[in-house]
Amino acid sequence: MKPFLKWAGGKRQLLPELLKRVPKFKTYFEPFLGGGALLFDLMPERAIISDVNSDLICCYLAVQFQLDELLAAIEIHRQNHSAEYFQSIRSIDRAVDQSIADMGTVDRAARLMYINRACFNGIWRVSKAGYCNSPFGHAKTVNFPDRSLLKQASELLKSCTILSGDYIDAVATADSSSFVYFDPPYDPVSKTASFTGYSIHGFNRCYQEQLKNIVDRLTNRGCKVMVSNSYTDYVRELYGDYNCVKVLAKRAINCKVDRRGSVSEILITNY
């Protein structure tokens, strides 16, 4: 199965390398869900998935159990699409008389899916104040995922537990029969290369070290763990006591066209 969202840092291009390293498991955990490329390819019988981006989680919940309502809502966006309409939908989170948190799951999901498809290069991005600031993509029409793909996704997600919030809480029940895949915001390869704008929550090196401590705890618990990150000296040193391998991944999302292409990433496993 293919993901139904285009998400910065998505793993479709890295799937062959990931799949070669997936161990046997009973329960799959993916706390930094994003577009969920590995989830949809594995199609596990049991999974616990989560993300700190509450709009993204609303999207997964709507696909899971409110697909018909979601399809009707995104059709309204498709029919009304224009530059002015895009700006009005994007600016809802700035309205003084309306809160995003007060919107229903379906409306929040449809808003994210519309912006994801109508914005420039499919990059969902928020400011430090929590406002979506993805620029308009100038497409005359918006093509949403087809109904059959969303139906397949809905069937898979019905077997998943979907959580919103901190990744530490999401893996609290992982045990020796579990496989945990961490795909956090990457350590920047340069001072200008960092992109952690999926949510208002940043992910600096203090958080990278916190994640390493969680990997240590899960390892002591007997969980199988895999982590992906950028191939930097810092990450290699941080995970120096684990199995690390350098891989090449194609990246199609970058505001500068000449910076798209193959980049070096690291895969870390405790098995």
C-alpha positions in Angstrom: 0.0 0.0 0.0 1.1 3.6 -0.7 0.7 6.4 1.9 -2.2 8.8 1.2 -0.3 11.8 2.4 2.9 13.4 1.1 4.9 14.3 4.1 8.3 15.9 4.5 10.8 13.3 5.5 8.7 10.5 4.1 10.3 7.1 3.8 9.0 5.7 0.5 12.4 6.0 -1.2 14.1 4.3 1.7 11.7 1.4 2.0 14.0 -1.2 0.4 16.6 -0.5 3.0 14.1 -0.5 5.8 12.4 -3.7 4.7 15.7 -5.6 4.6 16.1 -4.9 8.3 12.6 -5.5 9.7 12.7 -8.3 12.3 9.9 -10.7 13.2 7.4 -9.1 15.6 3.9 -9.3 17.0 3.2 -5.6 17.5 4.5 -2.7 15.4 5.2 0.7 17.0 5.8 3.9 15.0 5.8 7.0 17.2 6.9 9.5 14.6 4.3 8.5 12.1 4.3 11.2 9.4 3.2 9.7 6.1 3.5 6.2 7.4 5.3 4.6 4.4 6.7 1.7 6.4 3.4 1.1 8.2 1.5 0.8 4.9 4.1 -1.4 3.3 4.3 -3.8 6.2 0.5 -3.9 6.8 0.9 -5.3 10.3 -1.9 -7.2 12.0 -1.4 -5.1 15.1 0.2 -1.7 15.4 0.4 1.3 17.8 1.0 4.5 15.9 1.3 8.1 17.0 2.5 11.6 16.2 2.8 14.8 18.1 1.0 16.7 15.2 -2.6 16.6 16.3 -3.9 17.7 12.9 -2.1 14.7 11.3 -3.6 12.3 13.9 -7.0 13.7 13.2 -6.4 12.8 9.5 -5.6 9.2 10.4 -8.6 8.9 12.8 -11.0 10.3 10.1 -9.7 7.7 7.6 -9.9 5.0 10.2 -13.6 5.3 11.1 -15.2 8.3 9.3 -14.1 7.8 5.7 -17.4 8.7 4.0 -17.7 11.9 5.9 -14.1 12.7 5.1 -14.6 12.1 1.4 -17.5 14.4 1.4 -15.5 17.1 3.1 -12.5 17.0 0.8 -14.8 17.1 -2.2 -16.1 20.5 -1.0 -12.5 21.7 -0.8 -11.8 20.3 -4.3 -14.8 22.2 -5.8 -13.9 25.5 -4.1 -10.2 25.4 -4.8 -8.6 28.7 -5.6 -5.7 30.9 -4.3 -8.2 32.9 -2.2 -9.9 29.8 -0.9 -6.6 28.2 0.0 -5.6 31.3 2.0 -9.0 31.3 3.8 -8.7 27.6 4.8 -5.1 28.0 5.8 -5.8 31.0 8.0 -8.5 29.3 10.1 -5.9 28.6 12.8 -5.4 32.4 13.1 -9.1 33.2 13.6 -9.8 34.9 16.9 -13.4 33.6 17.0 -12.6 30.0 16.2 -10.0 27.4 17.5 -8.6 24.6 15.5 -9.1 22.4 18.6 -12.8 23.1 18.5 -13.2 21.8 14.9 -14.4 18.2 14.5 -12.0 15.4 13.5 -13.3 15.3 9.9 -13.1 19.0 9.3 -9.5 19.2 10.7 -8.5 16.1 8.6 -10.0 17.6 5.4 -8.3 20.9 6.0 -4.9 19.1 6.4 -5.4 17.0 3.3 -6.5 20.0 1.2 -3.5 22.1 2.3 -1.2 19.1 1.8 -2.4 18.7 -1.8 -2.7 22.4 -2.6 0.4 23.9 -1.0 3.8 24.3 -2.5 5.6 20.9 -2.9 3.3 19.2 -0.4 5.1 20.5 2.7 2.9 20.9 5.7 4.7 23.5 7.9 3.8 25.4 11.0 5.3 28.5 12.6 6.5 28.7 16.2 3.1 30.2 17.1 1.4 27.1 15.8 0.0 28.6 12.6 0.2 26.7 9.3 2.3 28.7 6.9 2.7 26.4 3.9 2.7 28.6 0.8 0.1 28.2 -2.0 1.2 25.8 -4.7 -0.5 27.6 -7.7 -2.1 24.4 -9.0 -5.3 25.1 -10.9 -6.9 21.8 -9.6 -6.3 19.6 -6.6 -6.0 15.9 -6.9 -6.8 14.0 -3.7 -6.0 10.3 -3.1 -8.4 8.1 -4.9 -11.3 6.4 -3.0 -9.9 2.9 -3.4 -6.5 3.9 -1.8 -8.3 5.6 1.1 -10.6 2.5 1.6 -7.5 0.3 1.8 -5.9 2.6 4.3 -9.1 2.7 6.3 -9.2 -1.1 6.6 -5.6 -1.2 7.7 -6.0 1.6 10.2 -9.0 -0.2 11.8 -6.4 -2.7 13.2 -4.2 0.1 14.6 -4.3 2.0 17.9 -3.8 5.6 17.0 -2.5 8.0 19.6 -1.7 11.7 19.7 1.1 13.1 21.7 4.6 12.3 23.1 6.6 9.4 21.6 7.7 8.2 25.0 4.1 7.5 26.0 3.4 5.8 22.7 6.0 3.1 23.3 5.2 2.5 27.0 3.7 -0.9 26.4 6.4 -2.2 24.0 7.9 -5.5 25.0 10.1 -8.3 23.7 7.6 -9.2 21.0 7.5 -5.6 19.7 9.3 -3.9 16.8 9.7 -0.1 17.3 10.6 2.2 14.4 11.7 5.7 15.3 11.9 8.2 12.5 12.4 11.5 14.4 13.1 14.9 12.9 16.6 14.6 11.7 19.8 16.0 13.1 20.7 18.9 10.8 23.6 18.3 8.5 24.4 22.1 8.5 23.2 25.2 10.3 20.8 26.0 7.5 19.5 22.5 6.7 17.2 21.9 9.6 13.5 21.3 9.0 11.5 20.4 12.0 8.4 22.5 11.2 5.9 19.6 11.1 4.5 20.9 14.5 5.3 23.6 17.0 7.5 21.2 18.9 11.1 21.4 17.9 13.6 18.5 18.1 17.0 19.7 19.1 20.0 17.7 20.3 18.7 17.5 23.8 15.7 15.6 22.4 18.0 13.5 20.2 19.8 12.4 23.4 16.5 11.8 25.1 15.5 9.5 22.3 18.7 7.6 22.6 18.0 7.0 26.2 14.6 5.6 25.3 16.2 3.3 22.8 18.5 2.1 25.6 15.5 1.4 27.8 13.6 -0.5 25.1 16.7 -2.5 24.3 17.0 -3.5 28.0 13.3 -4.5 27.8 14.1 -6.8 24.8 12.3 -4.8 22.1 13.6 -4.7 18.6 14.3 -1.1 17.7 15.3 0.6 14.4 16.1 4.4 14.1 16.6 6.5 11.0 18.4 9.8 11.1 20.8 11.9 9.1 24.4 10.7 8.6 26.2 13.1 10.9 29.2 12.7 13.2 27.0 13.6 16.1 24.4 10.8 15.3 27.1 8.2 14.6 28.8 9.0 17.9 25.5 9.1 19.8 24.6 5.6 18.6 28.1 4.2 18.6 27.2 1.2 20.7 24.5 0.0 18.2 24.6 -1.4 14.7 24.8 1.5 12.3 24.8 1.5 8.5 25.0 4.3 5.9 22.3 4.3 3.2 21.4 6.6 0.4 17.9 8.0 0.2 16.3 10.2 -2.5 14.7 13.3 -1.3 12.2 15.1 -3.5 11.1 17.7 -0.9 13.3 20.8 -0.7 12.5 24.4 -1.4 15.6 24.5 -3.6 15.4 22.2 -6.6 19.2 21.8 -6.8 19.2 20.3 -3.3 16.9 17.5 -4.2 18.4 14.1 -4.9 20.3 11.4 -3.0 21.4 12.1 0.5 23.3 10.1 3.1 21.2 8.7 6.0 21.9 6.3 8.8 19.9 3.3 10.0 20.5 2.2 13.5 19.4 -1.2 15.0 19.8 -3.0 18.3 19.7 -6.4 16.7 
